[in-house]
């Protein structure tokens, strides 16, 4: 099953469903739960916090994708290196090794290394910051509380820190490598 999406704010919506060649729609009105004393404004504040969180996840996902692309490119370079002269090959292997280390350290900004035994929790990687923010925001019924906003602001800062580090590598070391290869 796919994860459920975010709740919707009270209002009128048109739901469109399709299956095979059949498309149908229905108009619905979502109302506030009368059992919960939360205003539409408070629900909108939660929705805004969730939107900020989702932007962070999207930005982090994009940058992690850049690391993965670089790793694939580096593997192709490694394969090509094996076909050149020994002296040049040795030099390129050293250069490649350094770039693999750099990519490993960039990945470590997101998560722990694979293959670790037991339960591993690193409170300093980006995934930990994002999970914490999501937990606090997700537990907000009304306006997100101070702890939720602190966690979200920490996630914003950590995401920017990681993005900056990746951008720095991609705009300097990675460009240098690509120029050497060409």
C-alpha positions as CSV (number, residue, x, y, z in Angstrom):
1,X,0.0,0.0,0.0
2,X,1.1,3.5,-0.7
3,X,1.4,5.8,2.3
4,X,-1.6,7.9,2.9
5,X,-1.4,11.6,2.0
6,X,-2.0,14.6,4.1
7,X,-5.4,15.5,5.3
8,X,-7.3,18.2,3.5
9,X,-8.6,21.4,4.8
10,X,-12.3,21.9,5.1
11,X,-13.9,23.1,1.9
12,X,-15.5,22.0,-1.4
13,X,-13.6,19.6,-3.6
14,X,-14.1,17.7,-6.9
15,X,-12.7,14.2,-6.8
16,X,-11.9,12.7,-10.2
17,X,-11.3,8.9,-10.5
18,X,-10.3,6.9,-13.5
19,X,-9.9,3.2,-14.1
20,X,-9.0,1.8,-17.5
21,X,-11.0,4.0,-20.0
22,X,-13.7,5.1,-17.5
23,X,-13.5,8.5,-15.8
24,X,-15.9,9.8,-13.2
25,X,-16.1,12.6,-10.7
26,X,-18.0,13.7,-7.7
27,X,-18.2,16.9,-5.7
28,X,-17.7,16.6,-2.0
29,X,-17.6,19.0,0.9
30,X,-15.1,18.3,3.7
31,X,-16.1,19.6,7.0
32,X,-14.3,20.0,10.3
33,X,-14.5,17.1,12.7
34,X,-17.0,18.4,15.3
35,X,-15.3,16.3,18.0
36,X,-12.0,18.2,17.7
37,X,-11.8,21.8,18.7
38,X,-9.4,23.0,16.0
39,X,-10.0,26.0,13.7
40,X,-9.6,26.0,10.0
41,X,-6.7,28.5,10.6
42,X,-4.9,26.0,12.9
43,X,-5.4,23.3,10.3
44,X,-3.9,25.6,7.6
45,X,-0.9,26.2,9.9
46,X,-0.3,22.4,10.1
47,X,-0.7,22.2,6.3
48,X,1.9,24.9,5.9
49,X,4.4,23.1,8.2
50,X,3.8,19.9,6.2
51,X,4.4,21.8,2.9
52,X,7.7,23.2,4.2
53,X,8.7,19.7,5.3
54,X,7.8,18.2,1.9
55,X,9.9,20.9,0.2
56,X,12.9,19.9,2.4
57,X,12.4,16.2,1.5
58,X,12.2,17.0,-2.2
59,X,15.3,19.2,-2.1
60,X,17.2,16.5,-0.1
61,X,16.0,13.8,-2.6
62,X,17.2,15.8,-5.5
63,X,20.6,16.3,-4.1
64,X,20.9,12.6,-3.1
65,X,20.1,11.8,-6.7
66,X,23.0,14.0,-7.8
67,X,25.3,11.9,-5.5
68,X,24.0,8.7,-7.0
69,X,24.4,10.0,-10.6
70,X,28.0,11.0,-9.8
71,X,28.7,7.6,-8.3
72,X,27.4,5.9,-11.5
73,X,29.5,8.2,-13.7
74,X,32.5,7.4,-11.5
75,X,32.0,3.7,-12.0
76,X,31.9,4.2,-15.7
77,X,35.2,6.2,-15.5
78,X,36.7,3.4,-13.4
79,X,35.8,0.8,-16.1
80,X,37.4,3.0,-18.7
81,X,40.5,3.5,-16.7
82,X,41.2,-0.2,-16.7
83,X,41.8,0.0,-20.5
84,X,44.6,2.6,-20.4
85,X,48.3,2.4,-19.8
86,X,49.6,1.3,-16.4
87,X,51.2,4.7,-15.3
88,X,48.1,6.7,-16.2
89,X,45.9,4.0,-14.8
90,X,47.6,4.2,-11.4
91,X,47.2,8.0,-11.3
92,X,43.5,7.8,-12.2
93,X,42.9,5.1,-9.7
94,X,44.1,7.4,-6.9
95,X,41.9,10.2,-8.2
96,X,38.9,7.9,-8.4
97,X,39.6,6.6,-4.9
98,X,39.5,10.2,-3.5
99,X,36.2,10.9,-5.3
100,X,34.7,7.7,-4.0
101,X,35.6,8.8,-0.5
102,X,34.1,12.2,-1.1
103,X,30.9,10.7,-2.4
104,X,30.8,8.3,0.7
105,X,31.2,11.2,3.0
106,X,28.4,13.1,1.2
107,X,26.1,10.1,1.5
108,X,26.9,9.9,5.2
109,X,25.4,13.3,5.6
110,X,22.1,11.7,4.8
111,X,22.3,8.3,6.5
112,X,24.5,5.7,8.1
113,X,26.5,3.3,6.0
114,X,24.8,0.1,4.8
115,X,25.4,-3.2,6.5
116,X,25.7,-2.0,10.1
117,X,24.5,-4.5,12.7
118,X,21.8,-3.8,15.2
119,X,19.7,-0.7,15.6
120,X,21.7,2.3,14.5
121,X,20.6,5.8,15.2
122,X,22.7,8.7,14.3
123,X,21.1,11.9,15.4
124,X,23.4,14.0,13.3
125,X,22.5,12.9,9.8
126,X,19.8,14.6,7.7
127,X,17.4,11.7,7.9
128,X,17.3,12.0,11.7
129,X,16.5,15.7,11.5
130,X,13.7,15.1,8.9
131,X,12.2,12.2,10.8
132,X,12.1,14.2,14.0
133,X,10.4,17.2,12.2
134,X,7.9,14.9,10.6
135,X,7.0,13.2,14.0
136,X,6.4,16.5,15.7
137,X,4.4,18.0,12.8
138,X,2.5,14.8,12.4
139,X,1.4,14.8,16.0
140,X,0.1,18.3,15.7
141,X,-3.7,18.4,15.7
142,X,-4.0,22.1,15.8
143,X,-1.3,24.7,15.2
144,X,2.2,23.1,15.4
145,X,3.7,23.6,18.8
146,X,7.0,25.2,19.7
147,X,8.8,21.8,19.6
148,X,7.4,21.1,16.2
149,X,8.6,24.4,14.9
150,X,12.0,24.0,16.5
151,X,12.4,20.6,14.9
152,X,11.3,22.0,11.5
153,X,13.7,24.9,11.7
154,X,16.5,22.5,12.6
155,X,15.6,20.4,9.7
156,X,15.6,23.5,7.4
157,X,19.1,24.4,8.7
158,X,20.5,20.9,8.4
159,X,19.0,20.5,4.9
160,X,20.6,23.7,3.7
161,X,23.9,22.7,5.3
162,X,23.9,19.4,3.4
163,X,22.7,21.0,0.1
164,X,25.5,23.5,0.4
165,X,28.1,20.8,0.9
166,X,26.9,18.8,-2.1
167,X,26.8,22.0,-4.2
168,X,30.3,22.8,-3.2
169,X,31.6,19.4,-4.2
170,X,29.6,19.3,-7.5
171,X,30.7,22.8,-8.5
172,X,34.4,22.3,-7.8
173,X,35.9,18.8,-7.3
174,X,33.4,17.1,-9.6
175,X,33.8,19.7,-12.3
176,X,37.6,19.3,-12.1
177,X,37.2,15.6,-12.5
178,X,34.9,15.9,-15.5
179,X,37.4,18.3,-17.1
180,X,40.3,15.9,-16.6
181,X,38.3,13.0,-18.1
182,X,37.3,15.1,-21.2
